[in-house]
Amino acid sequence: MKFKLTLLGLLVLLAVSCKKEESKAVANSGNGSDLDEGTGLSKSAELAGASVLAFGPENVLFVGDSKGAKIYAIPTQAQELKDAIPFNMEGFDKKVAEALDRAPRDIIINDMKIHPLSQEAYISIKLGHLPEAKSVIAIASPMTGDIRFLDVPENSTSVSIKQPAAEDLSFWKETPASTLNITDIDYHQGYIYVAGLTNSEFASTLRKIAYPFTDSQELVNSIEIYHAVHTQNETRAPIRTMLFDEIDGESTLLASYTCTPLVTIPTEQIQTGADIKGKTIAELGYGNAPIDMITVMTQEMDGSITKNLLVTHKNRGGTMVPFASVVAGAKGNGMAGQQAMFASGLEGIQEIPTANVMQIDVQNQQMLGVMRRNIETGDIDLVSELTGIYLRLSDFISEYDFPDYRYPESQAFTKQYHDMAKQMEGYPDLVSEKMER
């Protein structure tokens, strides 16, 4: 729980910068005659498809167009934001829909990544449900609450992925396999690694593409993993989310699949034509697809700092695992041959309250940027949550909220956390000092 290190500075900052956010202006990226009449945007703001996002060196934005089997590298310009300023953008989808003269149901969120310098949220959005619907990338500022749209500059580059999924293959009659050509992208040591499908016999693949883009594109032959829910080895279903980290000094890919094995693959094994056998180190639960995977550093109540792996899911609450357990799992024998329907395989697996989270990313040292569905309003909100807690106090009415509640001395830490969270969420008038408690 990361409060002790930053409480005073964050409280001062929030006191002067944070209030319950009202509707903010939406900035148009267009410039005169180069406007699309359907959206009012500059034509350079539209992409054929934008399904997956990742940031790379010098803050380049990688945009994966899964249907078009293409990856763009788009330079971004941004000023560094050093302060921890939260998002409190309720009804984000309505703001975007209004700006683009569309219905909120046509604003389909595909992915979100936080800019490493500006802390702005870059959100890939499909404009409608038709297969040919175009995409845009919205940029939301925590400083102002404004939304603008990314123009694709002329110095952007792109590359087409080799051997995309077969065009005549579909799932559940109407979901083309092309939607899984690119399921995740991560930049690591001079390459972008692209998870997804290929048209080969063993469909799940990893593409390793040098950046800046050249003619070099490596494609592994197969990835085999053991699936503890299905009790079988599998080579078809693609990685859904992944990241790179060091495990005992060795660069390692951590990957999570549908229904929901957690797998490690040494980076050095990802080579052209390789037949990879990933090690399944944990099962995170059946009937589910992972959405995002990040690492977070949190401060415990005793002051120690812990590194954790956080995985958010489509059909379950989030999973948090001490990274020390991940390391132990990678060094162990794995779960091959075992059967497991629920979270198992690593010590310290915990479920955290992220069931309504659509996208998540590290915003700054104190906060996570969260795109979530508000189950009461139905809106999509862009908000911030404190690292280590993974909830917002204003979502609940509890014992602490009654005006006559008084914190006992044993709850001094809880009181500090509540005061900081109330400031962050836009309720500075409800902190304990002003409530005289």
N, C-alpha and C positions, 0 to 999 in steps of 0.2 A: 504494500500500500504506500504509494509515493506521495506523502504529504509533508513529512518532517523537513525535507530538504528545501521545499519551495513554498511553504505556506505563507510566510509574511510577504514575500515579493509578489506572489500571485494574488493575495487578497488586496494589496495596494493597487495593483494593476486593474483588477476586476472592478474595484470600487469606482474607478474613474472611467472605465471603458465599456462596461457591460450593463445593459438594461434589457428588459423584455423587448425583443426585436419586433418592430413593426414592418409592414411591407416596404421593401426597398425597390429602387429603380432597377430596371433591367437594361443594361447597356447594349446597344446595337452595334455589331461589329462591321456593319455595312458602310460603304462610302460612296453614296450617290448612285450613279447609273449602273453600277455592278451589283444590283440587287435582284434576288430571286423574288418574283411577285408572289409566290406561294407562302414564303416565310418572312419576307422583309429582310433577310440576311444577305450579306455578301455571298456571292456564289462560291467563293473560296472557303466559306465556312462549312459547306456541305461535303460530306464524304459518302462514297458509295456504301460503306459499312464501317462501323467502329464498334467492335465487340469486346476487345481486351486492351488494357492500357498498362504501361510500365514506364518508369523514368530510367534514363541511362546517363552516360557521362555528359558533363557540361549541360545538364538539365534537358537533354533531348527527350521528347516524348515519343515512345514507341506505341503505335496504334495498330492493333491486329484486326484486319478485316477478314473474319472467318469465312463468310460466304464467298468473297472474292478471292480467297487464298492469297492475301497480300499483306505486307507489313510496311507501314510508313514510319519514317523517322522525321519528326517535326521539331525544329528548334523552338525553344520558348525563351522569352525574355521576362525577367521578374526581379523585383527588389526584395532583398532579404528582410524577413520579419523575424526579429529576435524575441519578441514578447509572446506570451502564451495567451492569445485572445481566442475565445471560443466561438464556434458556430452556434447560432440559435435561429435557424431559418426554418420556421414551421411552414408547411404548405409549399415546399420547394417545387414540387411538380406543377402546382397551380401557377406559380410565378413564371415558370418556363413556358407552360402552355399558353398563358396570356400573351407572352412576348412573341410567340410564334403563331398565334391565332389558331390554336388547336385545342382539342378537348384534353383534359388531364389524363384520360385513359390512353391517349396516344403517346404519352411521354414514357417510353420504356427504358428504364435504367439498365445498362449493360455492365458498366464497371465504374470504379472511382479510384483515383490515386491522388495523394496530397503532394503538391509541389515541394521539393526539398528545401527551397529557399523561401518562397513567399508564403508557404502554408496554405495556399489557395487549393481548393478542391477542383480537380479536373474530372468531369463526369461524361462518359460516353453515353449518348442517348439515341435510340432508334425512334424515328418520327412516324409512328403508326405500326399496324400489325401486318400489312401486306408484305410479301416477300421482297418486293422491289423498293420498299421504303428506304429513304436516305437516312443518314445519321449526321449528328452534329456533336461537338464537344463543348459543353458548358463549363465555364470557369466561375466559381463562387468565391468571393472574398470574405474572410472572417473579420477583416477590419471594417468594412462598410456594409456588408450584407448584399452588395450588388452582384448581379449575374451578367456575364458577357459571354460571347461565343468566339471560339478559337478560329481565326483565319489560318488557312494552310499556306505558308509562304512559298515562293517559287524555289527557294533553296532547299526545300524538303526533298528527301530521297525515299525510295521504296524498293522492295524486293518481293518477287512472287515465290511462294513456297513450292517446293518440288513434290510431285506425287500426291496431290490432294485426294480426299476421299472420293469414291465413285459417285458420279452425279445421279445415278439411278437408284442409289441406296437411301432409304428413309426409315425412320422409326415411328411406331404408332401411327402409321399411314401418312402423316402430314409433317413430320419433322425431318428435314433433309439432313443427311450425314454431313453436308457442308457446314452446318452450324457448329460442328465439332472439329473442323479443320484446325482451328486455333482455340484451345481451351485456356491456356495461360502463357504468359511471356515473362521471362526474367533475364536481366542483363548481368553478366558475370565475367569479369576478367577478359574483356575484349570481344565477347560473343553475346549474342542474344540466344537464349534457349527457348524453343517454342514447343510446347506440349500440344498434342492433338492426334487426329487420325490421319492415316495414309491409305492408299488404295491397295496396299500389299496384303498378303495372307494374314500376317500378324498386325492388326490394324493400329494398335496403340504405338505411338512413336514419339521420339524427341528429335527435333531439328536443331542443329548447332550452326548459327549463321554469324560470320565475322562482321563486326561493325567497326568503322564505316563499311557499308555494303560493298562486296566484291562479287565475283562469280563463284566464290567458295561457299558451298552449303553442304554440310555433313548431315547424314540421315542414318539413325541407328536402324538395324534390321528388325529388331523386336525387343520388347520389354515384357518380361514375365514376372508376375508377382503372385504371392499366395494370398488368397482372399479367405479370411477366417470365417466370415459369415456363409460364404458359398462352399467352403471346405474343398477348394480346388485351386490349381494354378490357372492364371488367366493372362491372356495376351491381347485382348481386343479392346476393352474399355480404356479410354485415355485418362491420363492424369488430369484432375480438375483444378488443383491449385498447388503451387510449389514455391520453394525458396531455397537459396544456397546459404550454408553456414559452415563454420569450421568445427569439426569433431575430432578431438585429439590431434589437432594440427593438420588434418586432412580435409580438403574442400569436399563438401558432401551436399547432394541434392536431397532435400526433404520433400516428399510428394504425398498427396492425399487423393484418394479415388472415391468414386461413388460407393456408398454403402459399407463402411467408410474406413478402409485400411490406411494406415500411416506407414510409409515406406522410406527407406534410405537407399541412396545410390551414390557410390563414390564418383565424383565428377570425372576423374581420369578414365572411367569406363565409358563415358559418353563419346563415342568415336564412330566414324563412318563404318556401316556394316556390322556393328557390334550386336551381339545377342546378350542383352543385359538381363541379369536376374536380380531384381531388387529384393532387399530384406524387409519383410513386414515386421515392424517392431511393436505395433499396437493396432487394436481395433477400436474405432470410436463410435460404433453403433450402427445397427441395420436400418434400412428404410430411409436413407438420407443421402444428400449430396453436399460435400463441402463447398463453401463459397470463397473464403479468404483464409490465408495463413500468414501470420506475422510473428515476430519476436518482440517482446516488451520487457523492459527493465522496471522492476517495482521494488519499492522499499517496504520491508516488513516492519511490524510494530517494534521489533528489537533494534531497528536501525540498519539491519543487514540488507544488501541489495541482491535480488534474485532475478535471474534471467528465465523467462517463461516462453513457451510456445503457445500461441493462441490460434485456434481454428474456429471459424464461424461456420454455421451450417444452414441449409435450407429447411430442414425438418426437425432440428433439435436445437437446444441451447448450445452456446459455445463450449468448447473444450479447452481447458488450460492445463498444461503439463509443465512441471519444472524441467528446464533444459538439461539439468544434470541427469534426469531420468531418460531423456532422449539419447544422451551420450551413452548411458549404460545400456540402453536397448540396442544401439548401433553396434556396440562392442559384444553383445550377447549373441545367442543363437537364433533369435527371432521367434515368430509364431508358426512357422511351417508345421503343418500337420495338426494344429490345434483348431478347435471349433469355438467360436465366440460370437454372441449376438449383441452384447452390450460392451461398453467401454472396458477394455482390459489390455494387459500386456506390459504396461509401464506403471511404476509406482507414482502416486500423487496426482493421478488424473482427476480433475474436478470439472463439474459443469458450472457454467456461469450464465447470468441472465441476458442472453443476446438473441432470444427467439424471434424478435421482430427486426433484426438487423439484416439489411440487404447487402451493404458493402461496408468495409471498415479498413482504416489505414492509420498508421502512426502520424499524428499531426505535429506534435512537439514532445518535449520531455515529460510534460504533465498530462497530455490529453491525447485521445484518439478521435479522429474524425469519423463520424458514423452517418450513413444513409440508412434510414429505417422507415418502416411502415407504421404509422400511428393507427393502432387497432380501434381507437375510439372515433377518430375523424375519417379514417381511410386515406388520409393524405400521406405523401412521402415527405419526411422531414430530414433536413441536414443539420445535425447537432454535434456537439462535442461531449465526450464522457471522460471522467478522470481515470487515468491509468491505475489499475489495481482494484477498481470498484466495479466498472462496467455496468453502471446504471445511472439513472437521473432521478434525484429525489422527488422532483415535481411530478413524476409519473404515479406517485402513490400518496395516499392519505394514511398516516400511521400515528402511533402514540405520540411521536415527537412533534407533530404538527399542531397539537392543541395548545391554545395560548397560555394555559396554566401549567404546562409541562416545565419542570426544572431539571437540569442535568446534574446528577450527583457527581461527586469528585471522581468516582471510578470511571466516568464517561467523558473525561476531559478530551481524550483523543477523538471520540465520536463527535463531540461538540465542535472541535476544530474542523473536522471533515465536513460536517453539516454546514458550517458557516462558509467554507470555501465552495462547496457545491452550490449553495444558494446564490452566491455571487456569480458563479460561472453560468448558471442556468437563467440568470436575469431577474433574480429576486433579492437585491441587496437590502431592501427594506425589511426582510424577514430574518436577518442574521440575529444571533442571540443578543448582542449588545443593544440593538434597536428594539428588540422584543423584551428587554430588561429581564433576561434570564441567562 
